[in-house]
Amino acid sequence: MKDQCNRLLDALQNGPLTTGEIRTRLGIGMPATRVFELKRAGYRIESEMVKVPNRFGQSSRVARYTLIDTPAEQERKAA
């Protein structure tokens, strides 16, 4: 798995993150692509659109990602 995916996965294990938080805190320029790659690898990640203030103080909608479970957790539940 790519370094950015690993970084994002580690961060999501501590709680939900918005696209802006992923960009600024983790230095990941294309959060949606990394989330897609994690989903393709079997991680269950949910996204919801939330309103946050932008740098001009206006309301903006962004995705907030939440890690639901990992492939290992899914396998354990299925057994």
LOGU-375539 format. One line per field, with one value per residue: residue in one letter; residue number from 0; z, y, x of N, C-alpha, C, O in turn. Coordinates in steps of 0.05 Angstrom, whole numbers, plus 5000, padded with zeros to 4 digits. Atoms other than C-alpha are relative to their C-alpha. Layout:
r (A / ...)
k (NUM / ...)
n_up (Z / ...)
n_north (Y / ...)
n_east (X / ...)
ca_up (Z / ...)
ca_north (Y / ...)
ca_east (X / ...)
c_up (Z / ...)
c_north (Y / ...)
c_east (X / ...)
o_up (Z / ...)
o_north (Y / ...)
o_east (X / ...)
//
This chain:
r (M / K / D / Q / C / N / R / L / L / D / A / L / Q / N / G / P / L / T / T / G / E / I / R / T / R / L / G / I / G / M / P / A / T / R / V / F / E / L / K / R / A / G / Y / R / I / E / S / E / M / V / K / V / P / N / R / F / G / Q / S / S / R / V / A / R / Y / T / L / I / D / T / P / A / E / Q / E / R / K / A / A)
k (0 / 1 / 2 / 3 / 4 / 5 / 6 / 7 / 8 / 9 / 10 / 11 / 12 / 13 / 14 / 15 / 16 / 17 / 18 / 19 / 20 / 21 / 22 / 23 / 24 / 25 / 26 / 27 / 28 / 29 / 30 / 31 / 32 / 33 / 34 / 35 / 36 / 37 / 38 / 39 / 40 / 41 / 42 / 43 / 44 / 45 / 46 / 47 / 48 / 49 / 50 / 51 / 52 / 53 / 54 / 55 / 56 / 57 / 58 / 59 / 60 / 61 / 62 / 63 / 64 / 65 / 66 / 67 / 68 / 69 / 70 / 71 / 72 / 73 / 74 / 75 / 76 / 77 / 78)
n_up (5000 / 5002 / 4976 / 4994 / 4991 / 4972 / 4983 / 4997 / 4985 / 4972 / 4990 / 4999 / 4977 / 4977 / 5003 / 5027 / 5011 / 5025 / 5022 / 4992 / 4979 / 5012 / 5016 / 4984 / 4979 / 5010 / 5025 / 5022 / 5019 / 5012 / 4980 / 5011 / 5014 / 4980 / 4988 / 5020 / 4999 / 4976 / 5004 / 5019 / 4985 / 4982 / 4977 / 5002 / 4992 / 5007 / 5003 / 4998 / 5006 / 4977 / 5005 / 4984 / 5010 / 5016 / 4990 / 5002 / 4981 / 5013 / 4997 / 5022 / 4995 / 5005 / 4991 / 4976 / 5002 / 4975 / 5003 / 4987 / 4992 / 5017 / 5011 / 4979 / 4984 / 5016 / 5000 / 4973 / 4996 / 5017 / 4990)
n_north (4976 / 4975 / 4985 / 4983 / 5017 / 5008 / 4976 / 4995 / 5021 / 4996 / 4977 / 5007 / 5017 / 4982 / 4985 / 4990 / 4977 / 4987 / 4998 / 4978 / 5009 / 5019 / 4984 / 4984 / 5015 / 5023 / 4993 / 5017 / 4982 / 5011 / 5018 / 5018 / 5021 / 5018 / 5014 / 5020 / 5021 / 5015 / 5016 / 5022 / 5019 / 5014 / 4984 / 4988 / 4972 / 4985 / 4971 / 4983 / 4972 / 4983 / 4972 / 4988 / 4974 / 4998 / 4979 / 4974 / 5000 / 5009 / 5028 / 5017 / 5028 / 5018 / 5027 / 5009 / 5029 / 5015 / 5029 / 5017 / 5024 / 5009 / 5027 / 5019 / 4999 / 5012 / 5029 / 5010 / 5000 / 5020 / 5027)
n_east (5017 / 4985 / 4994 / 5023 / 5022 / 4993 / 5003 / 5029 / 5012 / 4992 / 5015 / 5029 / 5004 / 5004 / 5025 / 5007 / 4986 / 5010 / 4980 / 4981 / 4982 / 4981 / 4980 / 4982 / 4986 / 4985 / 4986 / 5010 / 5013 / 5024 / 5011 / 5021 / 4985 / 4988 / 5023 / 5008 / 4980 / 5005 / 5025 / 4993 / 4984 / 5018 / 5008 / 5026 / 4999 / 5024 / 4997 / 5024 / 4994 / 5004 / 4994 / 4978 / 4994 / 4976 / 4981 / 5014 / 5022 / 5025 / 5006 / 4992 / 5005 / 4978 / 5004 / 4987 / 4996 / 4999 / 4993 / 5019 / 4985 / 4978 / 5004 / 4997 / 5024 / 5021 / 4995 / 5006 / 5030 / 5011 / 4994)
ca_up (5000 / 4985 / 5038 / 5033 / 5040 / 5103 / 5131 / 5118 / 5146 / 5210 / 5218 / 5204 / 5259 / 5308 / 5281 / 5222 / 5178 / 5126 / 5059 / 5085 / 5147 / 5105 / 5059 / 5114 / 5170 / 5127 / 5064 / 5018 / 4957 / 4931 / 4991 / 4950 / 4908 / 4970 / 5001 / 4936 / 4939 / 5011 / 4994 / 4936 / 4985 / 5027 / 5079 / 5093 / 5095 / 5096 / 5072 / 5087 / 5063 / 5118 / 5119 / 5143 / 5139 / 5083 / 5090 / 5073 / 5128 / 5079 / 5086 / 5042 / 5034 / 5040 / 5050 / 5119 / 5119 / 5174 / 5178 / 5193 / 5192 / 5163 / 5120 / 5182 / 5222 / 5166 / 5162 / 5237 / 5236 / 5179 / 5216)
ca_north (5000 / 5070 / 5115 / 5164 / 5109 / 5084 / 5154 / 5164 / 5097 / 5110 / 5178 / 5150 / 5099 / 5158 / 5187 / 5219 / 5271 / 5321 / 5330 / 5396 / 5363 / 5307 / 5358 / 5402 / 5353 / 5295 / 5331 / 5288 / 5328 / 5281 / 5252 / 5222 / 5182 / 5154 / 5136 / 5100 / 5061 / 5041 / 5019 / 4978 / 4945 / 4923 / 4978 / 5001 / 5077 / 5119 / 5190 / 5244 / 5315 / 5366 / 5442 / 5477 / 5549 / 5564 / 5613 / 5670 / 5651 / 5625 / 5558 / 5503 / 5430 / 5378 / 5303 / 5275 / 5204 / 5153 / 5085 / 5033 / 4970 / 4936 / 4874 / 4836 / 4859 / 4839 / 4770 / 4761 / 4780 / 4732 / 4673)
ca_east (5000 / 5024 / 5054 / 4996 / 4945 / 4981 / 4983 / 4909 / 4890 / 4930 / 4895 / 4825 / 4835 / 4835 / 4770 / 4735 / 4770 / 4747 / 4781 / 4811 / 4839 / 4869 / 4902 / 4930 / 4947 / 4970 / 4995 / 4952 / 4931 / 4877 / 4841 / 4783 / 4833 / 4868 / 4800 / 4781 / 4846 / 4833 / 4762 / 4789 / 4837 / 4777 / 4771 / 4701 / 4700 / 4638 / 4633 / 4583 / 4578 / 4585 / 4586 / 4649 / 4671 / 4721 / 4779 / 4731 / 4682 / 4631 / 4597 / 4626 / 4608 / 4663 / 4667 / 4681 / 4709 / 4699 / 4733 / 4680 / 4721 / 4782 / 4787 / 4811 / 4750 / 4704 / 4735 / 4729 / 4655 / 4642 / 4673)
c_up (5000 / 5027 / 5008 / 5010 / 5029 / 5019 / 5006 / 5017 / 5030 / 5013 / 5004 / 5024 / 5026 / 4998 / 4973 / 4993 / 4976 / 4979 / 5007 / 5021 / 4989 / 4984 / 5018 / 5020 / 4989 / 4974 / 4977 / 4982 / 4988 / 5019 / 4988 / 4986 / 5020 / 5014 / 4981 / 5001 / 5025 / 4998 / 4982 / 5013 / 5021 / 5025 / 4996 / 5012 / 4990 / 4997 / 5002 / 4994 / 5024 / 4992 / 5019 / 4989 / 4983 / 5010 / 4999 / 5020 / 4989 / 5004 / 4975 / 5007 / 4992 / 5010 / 5027 / 4999 / 5027 / 4993 / 5016 / 5009 / 4980 / 4988 / 5022 / 5018 / 4986 / 4999 / 5027 / 5005 / 4983 / 5010 / 5021)
c_north (5025 / 5014 / 5018 / 4985 / 4991 / 5023 / 5006 / 4979 / 5003 / 5023 / 4993 / 4981 / 5016 / 5016 / 5011 / 5025 / 5011 / 5001 / 5022 / 4991 / 4980 / 5015 / 5014 / 4984 / 4978 / 5005 / 4983 / 5018 / 4991 / 4980 / 4980 / 4976 / 4980 / 4984 / 4978 / 4977 / 4982 / 4983 / 4976 / 4978 / 4985 / 5015 / 5012 / 5028 / 5013 / 5029 / 5013 / 5028 / 5017 / 5029 / 5009 / 5028 / 4999 / 5023 / 5028 / 5002 / 4991 / 4970 / 4984 / 4971 / 4983 / 4972 / 4996 / 4970 / 4987 / 4971 / 4984 / 4974 / 4993 / 4973 / 4978 / 4999 / 4987 / 4970 / 4987 / 4999 / 4978 / 4971 / 4990)
c_east (5018 / 5003 / 4976 / 4976 / 5005 / 4996 / 4971 / 4987 / 5007 / 4983 / 4970 / 4994 / 4996 / 4975 / 4996 / 5017 / 4986 / 5022 / 5020 / 5019 / 5020 / 5022 / 5020 / 5016 / 5018 / 5016 / 4992 / 4983 / 4974 / 4988 / 4980 / 5013 / 5011 / 4978 / 4991 / 5019 / 4997 / 4975 / 5006 / 5016 / 4983 / 4992 / 4973 / 5001 / 4975 / 5006 / 4973 / 5008 / 4992 / 5007 / 5021 / 5005 / 5026 / 5017 / 4988 / 4977 / 4974 / 4997 / 5007 / 4995 / 5024 / 4993 / 5014 / 5000 / 5002 / 5007 / 4980 / 5012 / 5021 / 4994 / 5002 / 4975 / 4977 / 5002 / 4993 / 4970 / 4987 / 5004 / 4981)
o_up (5012 / 5045 / 5032 / 5028 / 5045 / 5041 / 5028 / 5034 / 5047 / 5036 / 5023 / 5033 / 5046 / 5017 / 4956 / 5010 / 4960 / 4985 / 5002 / 5019 / 4997 / 4985 / 5014 / 5023 / 4999 / 4965 / 4959 / 4990 / 4981 / 5014 / 4996 / 4987 / 5016 / 5019 / 4990 / 5000 / 5023 / 5007 / 4987 / 5006 / 5035 / 5042 / 4974 / 5036 / 4966 / 5010 / 4994 / 5000 / 5036 / 4973 / 5043 / 4966 / 4990 / 5030 / 5010 / 5020 / 5003 / 5008 / 4953 / 5030 / 4971 / 5025 / 5031 / 4996 / 5045 / 4977 / 5040 / 5033 / 4957 / 4997 / 5022 / 5026 / 4998 / 5001 / 5028 / 5017 / 4992 / 5003 / 5031)
o_north (5025 / 5010 / 5019 / 4994 / 4991 / 5019 / 5012 / 4986 / 5000 / 5021 / 5002 / 4980 / 5005 / 5032 / 5010 / 5040 / 4996 / 4997 / 5018 / 4998 / 4980 / 5007 / 5013 / 4988 / 4972 / 4989 / 4977 / 5028 / 5007 / 4956 / 4956 / 4954 / 4955 / 4960 / 4956 / 4954 / 4958 / 4960 / 4954 / 4955 / 4968 / 5004 / 5022 / 5032 / 5011 / 5040 / 5003 / 5037 / 5014 / 5034 / 5005 / 5033 / 4985 / 5036 / 5047 / 5022 / 4992 / 4955 / 4993 / 4963 / 4987 / 4969 / 5006 / 4957 / 4997 / 4958 / 4987 / 4967 / 5003 / 4960 / 4959 / 4977 / 4973 / 4956 / 4966 / 4980 / 4967 / 4953 / 4968)
o_east (5039 / 4987 / 4969 / 4962 / 4987 / 4985 / 4963 / 4970 / 4989 / 4974 / 4958 / 4972 / 4987 / 4969 / 5014 / 5026 / 4975 / 5045 / 5044 / 5043 / 5044 / 5045 / 5044 / 5040 / 5039 / 5032 / 5008 / 4962 / 4957 / 4989 / 4981 / 5003 / 5010 / 4982 / 4985 / 5011 / 5000 / 4975 / 4996 / 5015 / 4994 / 4977 / 4967 / 5005 / 4968 / 5024 / 4952 / 5030 / 4971 / 5022 / 5020 / 5000 / 5045 / 5010 / 5000 / 4962 / 4953 / 5016 / 5000 / 4998 / 5035 / 4974 / 5036 / 4979 / 5016 / 4994 / 4978 / 5010 / 5021 / 4975 / 4987 / 4966 / 4961 / 4982 / 4981 / 4960 / 4967 / 4989 / 4984)
//
